[in-house]
Amino acid sequence: MGQNIIFASTVGTFFQIIPAIPIELVKTRLQTIKLNNSLKINGPLSCALNIFREEGLIGLYRGGTIMFWRDFIGYLFYIPVYEYFIKI
């Protein structure tokens, strides 16, 4: 049972990380925009389009490796503990 749970947490991390990386990047960029910035950013969609235009699709996944490992390690502990307590 333990290997199945570890496999499930790995697969789950992989599939949740695909949409999560651009969302987290846009959130972070919006939090760090200064008031005197010359960019016309009106919200998350505007920010995502700006990143896509300037850096391409790869730009939307900048920092993805670190985020994958952060989430992978977290889920590696979270899912087995959750499964354990569900059976109690």
C-alpha positions as CSV (number, residue, x, y, z in Angstrom):
1,M,0.0,0.0,0.0
2,G,2.8,2.5,0.8
3,Q,4.3,2.4,-2.8
4,N,0.8,3.0,-4.3
5,I,0.4,6.1,-2.1
6,I,3.8,7.4,-3.0
7,F,3.1,6.8,-6.7
8,A,-0.3,8.6,-6.3
9,S,1.3,11.6,-4.6
10,T,3.9,11.8,-7.4
11,V,1.3,11.7,-10.2
12,G,-1.0,14.1,-8.3
13,T,1.9,16.6,-7.9
14,F,2.8,16.4,-11.6
15,F,-0.8,17.0,-12.8
16,Q,-1.5,19.8,-10.3
17,I,1.7,21.6,-11.0
18,I,1.0,22.1,-14.7
19,P,-1.6,24.8,-14.2
20,A,-0.3,25.9,-10.8
21,I,3.1,27.2,-12.0
22,P,1.7,30.0,-14.2
23,I,-0.9,30.9,-11.6
24,E,1.7,31.2,-8.9
25,L,4.1,33.2,-11.2
26,V,1.3,35.6,-12.1
27,K,0.4,36.0,-8.4
28,T,4.0,36.7,-7.4
29,R,4.5,39.2,-10.2
30,L,1.3,41.0,-9.3
31,Q,2.5,41.2,-5.7
32,T,5.9,42.7,-6.7
33,I,4.7,45.3,-9.2
34,K,5.7,48.7,-8.0
35,L,3.3,51.6,-8.2
36,N,5.6,53.6,-10.6
37,N,5.9,50.7,-13.0
38,S,5.4,51.7,-16.6
39,L,3.6,48.5,-17.5
40,K,-0.1,48.7,-17.8
41,I,-1.1,45.7,-15.8
42,N,-4.8,45.6,-15.0
43,G,-5.1,42.2,-13.4
44,P,-4.0,38.6,-13.6
45,L,-5.0,38.0,-17.2
46,S,-3.2,41.1,-18.3
47,C,-0.1,40.1,-16.3
48,A,-0.2,36.5,-17.8
49,L,-0.5,37.9,-21.4
50,N,2.4,40.3,-20.7
51,I,4.6,37.5,-19.5
52,F,3.6,35.4,-22.5
53,R,4.4,38.2,-25.0
54,E,7.7,39.1,-23.5
55,E,9.1,35.7,-22.4
56,G,7.0,33.2,-24.4
57,L,5.4,30.0,-23.0
58,I,8.6,29.0,-21.2
59,G,8.4,32.3,-19.3
60,L,5.1,31.3,-17.8
61,Y,6.9,28.2,-16.3
62,R,9.8,30.1,-14.9
63,G,10.6,28.7,-11.4
64,G,8.7,25.5,-12.1
65,T,11.4,23.1,-11.0
66,I,11.6,24.6,-7.5
67,M,7.8,24.7,-7.2
68,F,7.6,21.1,-8.3
69,W,10.1,19.9,-5.6
70,R,8.4,22.1,-3.0
71,D,5.0,20.6,-3.7
72,F,6.3,17.0,-4.3
73,I,8.0,16.9,-0.9
74,G,4.9,18.4,0.7
75,Y,2.5,15.9,-0.9
76,L,4.9,13.1,-0.2
77,F,4.3,13.6,3.5
78,Y,0.7,14.9,3.3
79,I,-1.0,12.1,1.4
80,P,0.4,9.2,3.4
81,V,-0.5,10.9,6.7
82,Y,-4.0,11.7,5.4
83,E,-4.5,8.1,4.4
84,Y,-3.3,6.9,7.8
85,F,-5.7,9.2,9.7
86,I,-8.6,8.3,7.4
87,K,-8.3,4.7,8.4
88,I,-8.3,5.4,12.2
